[in-house]
């Protein structure tokens, strides 16, 4: 697995460089040194750490079981409606989520700017991108 520099790894985990360095010192994640003498962590180790430290999604208090696992709690930041359809935009942490729904649903849920809501995403298509083309045998830096 490709090594990831501490600064980038901390960004991916949503913590400070210092926090990740403390976790390394504590033995929560192994580190190594790259050719330039910088501290790096293994991507697979980082993924395991991210999974272990991921917080439980907040509950909505209904006790209802759901098949959708991608739940993002956030604030409604914009609602654009016409007679039939609405576009609702939410800020969920660092992520903006936009949903298209009926205007009736917006009224029923009383969605307006500043309301706390949960975006539940269940998609058959998820697009994954890499920042640059990766050639076989080429390592990330």
For each residue, the residues with C-beta under 8 A, 3 or more apart:
1: 42 43 44 45
2: 43 139 140 141
3: 32 34 40 41 42 43 140 141
4: 8 9 12 40 41 42 43 46 140
5: 8 9 34 38 39 40
6: 9 10 17 20 21 24 31 38 39 40 41
7: 10 11 17
8: 4 5 11 12
9: 4 5 6 12 13 20 40 41 46
10: 6 7 13 15 16 17 19 20
11: 7 8 14
12: 4 8 9 46 50
13: 9 10 20 46 49 50 53
14: 11 94
15: 10 19 20
16: 10 19 20
17: 6 7 10 20 21
18: 21 22
19: 10 15 16 22 23
20: 6 9 10 13 15 16 17 23 24 29 41
21: 6 17 18 24 25 39
22: 18 19 25 26
23: 19 20 26 28 29 49
24: 6 20 21 27 28 29 30 31 39 41
25: 21 22
26: 22 23
27: 24 30
28: 23 24 49
29: 20 23 24 41 45 46 49
30: 24 27 41 42 45
31: 6 24 39 40 41
32: 3 39 40 41 42
33: 37 38 39 40
34: 3 5 37 38 40 141
35:
36:
37: 33 34
38: 5 6 33 34
39: 5 6 21 24 31 32 33
40: 3 4 5 6 9 31 32 33 34
41: 3 4 6 9 20 24 29 30 31 32 45 46
42: 1 3 4 30 32 45 46
43: 1 2 3 4 46 47 140
44: 1 47 48
45: 1 29 30 41 42 48 49
46: 4 9 12 13 29 41 42 43 49 50
47: 43 44 50 51
48: 44 45 51 52
49: 13 23 28 29 45 46 52 53
50: 12 13 46 47 53 54
51: 47 48 54
52: 48 49
53: 13 49 50
54: 50 51
55:
56:
57: 71 73
58: 71 73 118
59: 62
60: 64 118
61:
62: 59
63:
64: 60
65:
66: 69 71 120
67: 122
68: 71 120 121 122
69: 66
70: 120 121 122 123
71: 57 58 66 68 118 119 120 121
72: 90 92 93 95 97 118 119 121
73: 57 58 92 116 117 118 119
74: 90 91 92 93 95 97 116 117 118 119
75: 90 91 114 115 116 117
76: 79 88 89 90 111 112 113 114 115 116 117
77: 89 90 91 96 113
78: 87 88 89 113
79: 76 86 87 88 89 106 111 112 113
80: 86 87
81: 85 86 87 103 106
82: 85 86 103
83: 103
84: 102 103
85: 81 82 100 101 102 103
86: 79 80 81 82 100 101 102 103 105 106 111
87: 78 79 80 81 98 99 100
88: 76 78 79 98 99 100 101 106 111
89: 76 77 78 79 96 97 98 99
90: 72 74 75 76 77 96 97 98 99 117 119
91: 74 75 77 95 96
92: 72 73 74 95 96 97 119
93: 72 74
94: 14
95: 72 74 91 92
96: 77 89 90 91 92
97: 72 74 89 90 92 119 121
98: 87 88 89 90
99: 87 88 89 90 119
100: 85 86 87 88
101: 85 86 88 105 106
102: 84 85 86 105 106
103: 81 82 83 84 85 86 106 107
104: 107 108
105: 86 101 102 108 109
106: 79 81 86 88 101 102 103 109 111
107: 103 104 110
108: 104 105
109: 105 106 117
110: 107 115
111: 76 79 86 88 106 115 117
112: 76 79 115
113: 76 77 78 79
114: 75 76
115: 75 76 110 111 112
116: 73 74 75 76
117: 73 74 75 76 90 109 111
118: 58 60 71 72 73 74
119: 71 72 73 74 90 92 97 99
120: 66 68 70 71
121: 68 70 71 72 97
122: 67 68 70
123: 70 126
124:
125:
126: 123
127:
128:
129:
130: 133 134
131:
132:
133: 130
134: 130 138 140
135: 138
136:
137:
138: 134 135
139: 2
140: 2 3 4 43 134
141: 2 3 34
